[in-house]
Amino acid sequence: MTLHQSIRPAEKPPLTVRLATPRGFCAGVDRAIQIVERALEKYGAPVYVRHEIVHNRHVVERLKAMGAVFVKELDDCPDDRPVVFSAHGVPKSVPATARAREMLYIDATCPLVSKVHVEAERHHAAGRHVILIGHAGHPEVVGTMGQLPAGAISLVETVEDAEAFQRPGDAPLAYATQTTLSVDDTADILATLKRRFPELPDPHKEDICYATTNRQEAVKALGQGCDLVLVVGSKNSSNSARLVEVAIRAGAGDARLVDDASHVDWSWFDGVSTLGITAGASAPEQLIAELIEAVRARFDVSLVEDDGARETVTFKLPRLLTA
């Protein structure tokens, strides 16, 4: 080797990165976060938030730093400070308690979740027993079941539950669904219920929200051509967890849910030539950008953005915050 020659660093291995479209924040999440931000601007800190406003650790930590205080129940809130209800919705008993205590409360329930609440109440008023397809313990399910009296709604989580469900008495039946479910799994559950109870009516509109459907369709496309799919989102985010399942089912070699770039295990990339990246509906775009930079630090990246549904939906903020 001559003196003027230098040792070249090892070249980064090539990696094609496909970025799903759409990904990240949906209109309901964006609205809920804005509600907390506007409440802090209007009323000052602290503003209390019942449950996580959306299921993302980074969003919650940022709002905490701005003065939001996250609590489990209204019992943890003082009477003289504003409280925001999360995007997932709440049982009717929660605003009733807030009114009884003369609290200033702001409801950040996603309008598409509110639509399911109205649908469930309409069925109940018509004398129907409601079957709710969803995941036990999820705040959205707790909120929807809390719209009706005890015993008026039955939760079905799986096809097996649908097979085992028994009609209470001779009541006519109706159904509603959690908005963040797997579209395909829900279709299987509905097919089972319809086979057993052919008189089940169709809902006026699909309960699973447009954002959940669009993100799952985008991930199906990723899964068909990717060795590994990374879904940015928190573990308690239902829609993010469903994206991992959808990717695997669509044919991805592997799929993982990561909170952010620091949670990536780089051994997952052994033998990977095409990586898919997406984010759940409550994950900020900044986390995607940071993940891509972390990948670029280790690979010679060719970035391709998939073509997918373009979302133009927006939801108005409560008048209390815009007046």
C-alpha positions as CSV (number, residue, x, y, z in Angstrom):
1,M,0.0,0.0,0.0
2,T,1.4,3.4,-0.9
3,L,1.5,6.2,1.6
4,H,-1.2,8.2,-0.2
5,Q,-3.7,5.3,-0.2
6,S,-6.1,5.1,2.8
7,I,-8.1,2.2,4.1
8,R,-11.7,2.7,3.1
9,P,-14.4,2.1,5.7
10,A,-16.5,-0.9,5.1
11,E,-19.4,-0.1,2.8
12,K,-22.9,-0.2,4.3
13,P,-25.0,-3.0,3.1
14,P,-27.8,-2.0,0.7
15,L,-31.4,-1.9,2.0
16,T,-34.6,-1.0,0.3
17,V,-37.0,0.8,2.7
18,R,-40.7,1.0,1.8
19,L,-42.7,3.6,3.7
20,A,-46.4,3.0,4.0
21,T,-49.0,5.5,3.0
22,P,-51.0,6.4,5.0
23,R,-49.4,6.1,8.4
24,G,-49.3,7.8,11.8
25,F,-51.8,10.3,13.2
26,C,-55.4,10.1,12.2
27,A,-57.9,12.9,12.4
28,G,-59.3,11.7,15.8
29,V,-55.9,11.5,17.4
30,D,-54.8,14.9,16.0
31,R,-58.0,16.5,17.4
32,A,-57.6,14.9,20.8
33,I,-54.0,16.1,21.2
34,Q,-55.0,19.6,20.0
35,I,-57.8,19.6,22.6
36,V,-55.3,19.1,25.4
37,E,-52.9,21.7,24.0
38,R,-55.7,24.3,23.6
39,A,-57.0,23.6,27.1
40,L,-53.5,24.2,28.5
41,E,-53.3,27.5,26.5
42,K,-56.7,28.7,27.6
43,Y,-56.8,27.6,31.2
44,G,-53.1,27.2,32.1
45,A,-51.5,24.2,33.8
46,P,-52.5,21.9,35.2
47,V,-55.1,20.4,33.0
48,Y,-56.2,16.9,34.0
49,V,-56.7,14.1,31.5
50,R,-58.6,11.0,32.4
51,H,-56.6,8.1,31.0
52,E,-54.0,8.5,28.3
53,I,-55.3,11.0,25.7
54,V,-54.1,8.5,23.0
55,H,-52.1,5.4,23.4
56,N,-48.6,6.6,22.7
57,R,-45.9,7.1,25.3
58,H,-44.2,9.9,23.5
59,V,-47.3,11.9,23.0
60,V,-48.2,11.5,26.7
61,E,-44.8,12.5,27.9
62,R,-44.7,15.6,25.7
63,L,-48.1,16.7,27.1
64,K,-47.0,16.0,30.6
65,A,-44.1,18.3,30.1
66,M,-46.5,21.0,29.0
67,G,-48.6,20.7,32.2
68,A,-51.1,17.9,31.5
69,V,-51.7,15.5,34.5
70,F,-52.9,12.1,33.5
71,V,-55.1,10.2,35.9
72,K,-57.0,7.0,36.0
73,E,-60.3,8.3,37.4
74,L,-62.2,11.5,38.2
75,D,-61.5,10.8,41.9
76,D,-57.9,11.8,41.2
77,C,-59.0,15.3,39.9
78,P,-59.7,18.4,41.9
79,D,-63.1,20.1,41.3
80,D,-61.6,23.4,40.2
81,R,-59.4,22.4,37.3
82,P,-60.4,21.3,33.7
83,V,-60.4,17.7,32.9
84,V,-60.2,16.2,29.4
85,F,-61.8,12.8,28.5
86,S,-59.6,10.6,26.2
87,A,-60.1,10.0,22.5
88,H,-61.3,6.4,23.3
89,G,-64.5,7.6,24.9
90,V,-66.0,7.1,28.4
91,P,-69.0,5.5,30.0
92,K,-72.0,7.8,30.5
93,S,-71.3,7.7,34.3
94,V,-68.1,9.7,33.9
95,P,-69.6,13.0,32.5
96,A,-72.5,12.5,34.8
97,T,-70.1,12.5,37.8
98,A,-68.3,15.5,36.4
99,R,-71.5,17.5,36.1
100,A,-72.6,16.5,39.6
101,R,-69.2,17.9,40.9
102,E,-69.7,21.0,38.7
103,M,-66.3,20.3,37.0
104,L,-65.3,21.9,33.7
105,Y,-64.8,18.9,31.4
106,I,-63.9,18.6,27.7
107,D,-64.8,15.5,25.8
108,A,-62.0,14.5,23.3
109,T,-63.8,11.3,22.2
110,C,-63.1,10.6,18.6
111,P,-66.3,11.4,16.6
112,L,-66.1,8.0,15.0
113,V,-66.2,6.4,18.4
114,S,-69.1,8.7,19.3
115,K,-70.9,7.4,16.2
116,V,-70.7,3.8,17.6
117,H,-72.1,5.1,20.9
118,V,-75.1,6.6,19.2
119,E,-75.6,3.5,17.1
120,A,-75.6,1.3,20.3
121,E,-78.1,3.6,22.0
122,R,-80.3,3.6,18.9
123,H,-80.4,-0.2,18.9
124,H,-81.1,-0.3,22.6
125,A,-84.0,2.2,22.2
126,A,-85.4,-0.1,19.5
127,G,-85.4,-3.0,21.9
128,R,-82.4,-4.9,20.5
129,H,-79.7,-6.6,22.4
130,V,-76.3,-5.3,21.2
131,I,-73.4,-7.5,20.5
132,L,-70.1,-5.5,20.7
133,I,-67.1,-7.0,18.8
134,G,-64.0,-5.8,20.5
135,H,-61.2,-6.4,23.1
136,A,-62.1,-6.8,26.7
137,G,-60.6,-4.0,28.9
138,H,-59.8,-1.7,26.1
139,P,-60.9,1.9,27.1
140,E,-63.0,2.2,23.9
141,V,-64.9,-1.0,24.7
142,V,-65.3,0.0,28.3
143,G,-66.7,3.4,27.1
144,T,-69.1,1.8,24.6
145,M,-70.4,-0.8,27.0
146,G,-70.9,2.0,29.5
147,Q,-73.4,3.8,27.2
148,L,-76.1,1.2,28.0
149,P,-77.5,-0.4,31.1
150,A,-75.8,-3.5,32.5
151,G,-76.8,-6.6,30.6
152,A,-77.9,-4.7,27.5
153,I,-74.7,-5.4,25.6
154,S,-72.6,-8.5,25.2
155,L,-68.9,-8.5,24.3
156,V,-67.6,-10.9,21.6
157,E,-63.8,-11.0,21.1
158,T,-63.3,-14.0,18.8
159,V,-64.9,-16.4,16.4
160,E,-65.1,-18.9,19.2
161,D,-67.0,-16.3,21.3
162,A,-69.3,-15.8,18.3
163,E,-70.0,-19.5,18.2
164,A,-70.7,-19.7,21.9
165,F,-72.8,-16.5,22.2
166,Q,-76.4,-17.2,23.4
167,R,-79.2,-14.8,22.7
168,P,-80.7,-13.4,25.9
169,G,-84.3,-14.5,25.8
170,D,-86.0,-13.7,22.5
171,A,-84.6,-10.2,22.1
172,P,-83.8,-9.1,18.5
173,L,-80.1,-8.6,17.9
174,A,-77.8,-5.9,16.6
175,Y,-74.1,-5.4,16.6
176,A,-71.4,-2.7,16.8
177,T,-67.6,-2.9,16.6
178,Q,-64.6,-1.3,18.3
179,T,-63.1,1.1,15.7
180,T,-59.5,-0.2,15.8
181,L,-60.0,-3.9,15.1
182,S,-58.5,-6.1,12.4
183,V,-60.8,-5.7,9.4
184,D,-60.3,-9.4,8.4
185,D,-60.8,-10.8,11.9
186,T,-63.9,-8.8,12.3
187,A,-65.3,-10.1,9.0
188,D,-64.7,-13.6,10.3
189,I,-66.6,-12.9,13.5
190,L,-69.4,-11.3,11.7
191,A,-69.7,-14.2,9.3
192,T,-70.1,-16.5,12.2
193,L,-72.7,-14.4,13.9
194,K,-74.7,-13.9,10.6
195,R,-74.6,-17.7,10.0
196,R,-76.1,-18.3,13.5
197,F,-78.4,-15.3,13.5
198,P,-79.4,-14.5,9.9
199,E,-81.7,-11.7,11.0
200,L,-78.7,-9.6,12.2
201,P,-79.0,-6.2,10.5
202,D,-76.1,-4.5,8.8
203,P,-74.8,-1.3,10.5
204,H,-75.6,1.9,8.6
205,K,-71.9,2.4,8.1
206,E,-68.8,0.4,8.8
207,D,-67.8,0.9,12.5
208,I,-64.1,0.2,11.9
209,C,-62.8,3.7,11.2
210,Y,-61.4,4.8,7.9
211,A,-57.9,5.3,9.4
212,T,-57.7,1.8,10.7
213,T,-58.9,0.4,7.4
214,N,-56.5,2.5,5.3
215,R,-53.5,1.7,7.5
216,Q,-54.2,-2.0,7.4
217,E,-54.6,-1.9,3.6
218,A,-51.3,-0.1,3.3
219,V,-49.6,-2.7,5.5
220,K,-51.0,-5.6,3.5
221,A,-49.2,-4.1,0.5
222,L,-46.0,-3.9,2.6
223,G,-46.3,-7.4,3.9
224,Q,-46.5,-8.9,0.4
225,G,-43.0,-7.7,-0.5
226,C,-41.0,-7.1,2.7
227,D,-38.6,-9.3,4.7
228,L,-39.3,-7.2,7.8
229,V,-42.0,-4.7,8.7
230,L,-41.5,-2.3,11.6
231,V,-44.6,-0.7,13.1
232,V,-44.0,2.3,15.2
233,G,-46.4,2.5,18.1
234,S,-46.9,1.7,21.8
235,K,-47.7,-1.7,23.1
236,N,-51.1,-0.6,24.4
237,S,-52.2,0.8,21.1
238,S,-54.8,-1.6,19.6
239,N,-54.5,-0.3,16.1
240,S,-50.7,-0.6,16.1
241,A,-50.8,-4.2,17.4
242,R,-53.3,-5.1,14.6
243,L,-50.8,-3.7,12.0
244,V,-48.2,-6.2,13.1
245,E,-50.7,-9.1,12.8
246,V,-51.9,-7.8,9.3
247,A,-48.3,-7.6,8.0
248,I,-47.5,-11.2,9.1
249,R,-50.7,-12.5,7.6
250,A,-50.0,-10.7,4.3
251,G,-46.7,-12.5,3.9
252,A,-44.0,-10.4,5.6
253,G,-41.0,-12.4,6.7
254,D,-41.2,-10.8,10.2
255,A,-43.0,-7.9,11.7
256,R,-42.3,-6.0,15.0
257,L,-43.9,-3.3,17.1
258,V,-41.4,-0.7,18.3
259,D,-42.0,2.3,20.5
260,D,-39.2,4.2,18.7
261,A,-35.8,3.7,17.1
262,S,-34.1,2.9,20.4
263,H,-36.3,-0.3,20.7
264,V,-35.0,-1.8,17.4
265,D,-33.0,-5.0,17.7
266,W,-30.6,-4.8,14.8
267,S,-30.3,-8.6,14.7
268,W,-33.8,-8.6,13.2
269,F,-32.1,-7.3,10.0
270,D,-30.0,-10.4,9.3
271,G,-30.9,-11.5,5.8
272,V,-33.2,-8.5,5.2
273,S,-33.1,-6.7,1.9
274,T,-36.4,-5.0,1.9
275,L,-37.8,-3.2,5.1
276,G,-41.3,-1.9,5.4
277,I,-42.0,0.9,7.9
278,T,-45.4,2.2,9.1
279,A,-46.9,3.7,12.2
280,G,-50.1,3.3,14.2
281,A,-52.7,6.1,14.2
282,S,-51.4,7.5,17.5
283,A,-47.7,7.6,16.6
284,P,-46.1,11.0,15.7
285,E,-44.4,11.3,12.3
286,Q,-41.2,12.4,14.1
287,L,-40.7,8.9,15.4
288,I,-40.8,7.6,11.8
289,A,-38.2,10.1,10.7
290,E,-35.9,9.1,13.6
291,L,-36.3,5.5,12.8
292,I,-35.3,6.1,9.1
293,E,-32.2,8.0,10.3
294,A,-31.2,5.1,12.5
295,V,-31.6,2.7,9.6
296,R,-29.6,5.1,7.3
297,A,-26.7,5.1,9.9
298,R,-26.3,1.3,9.3
299,F,-27.4,0.7,5.8
300,D,-27.2,2.2,2.3
301,V,-30.9,3.0,2.1
302,S,-33.0,3.3,-1.0
303,L,-36.2,4.9,0.3
304,V,-39.5,4.3,-1.6
305,E,-42.9,5.7,-0.4
306,D,-45.7,3.5,-1.3
307,D,-48.8,4.9,-3.0
308,G,-51.9,4.6,-0.8
309,A,-55.1,6.3,0.3
310,R,-54.9,10.0,0.8
311,E,-56.7,11.2,3.9
312,T,-58.3,14.6,4.0
313,V,-60.6,14.0,7.0
314,T,-60.6,16.7,9.8
315,F,-62.7,17.0,12.9
316,K,-63.7,20.3,14.5
317,L,-62.5,21.2,18.0
318,P,-65.1,21.7,20.8
319,R,-66.6,25.2,20.7
320,L,-65.5,25.7,24.3
321,L,-61.9,25.9,23.0
322,T,-62.5,27.9,19.9
323,A,-64.7,30.6,21.2
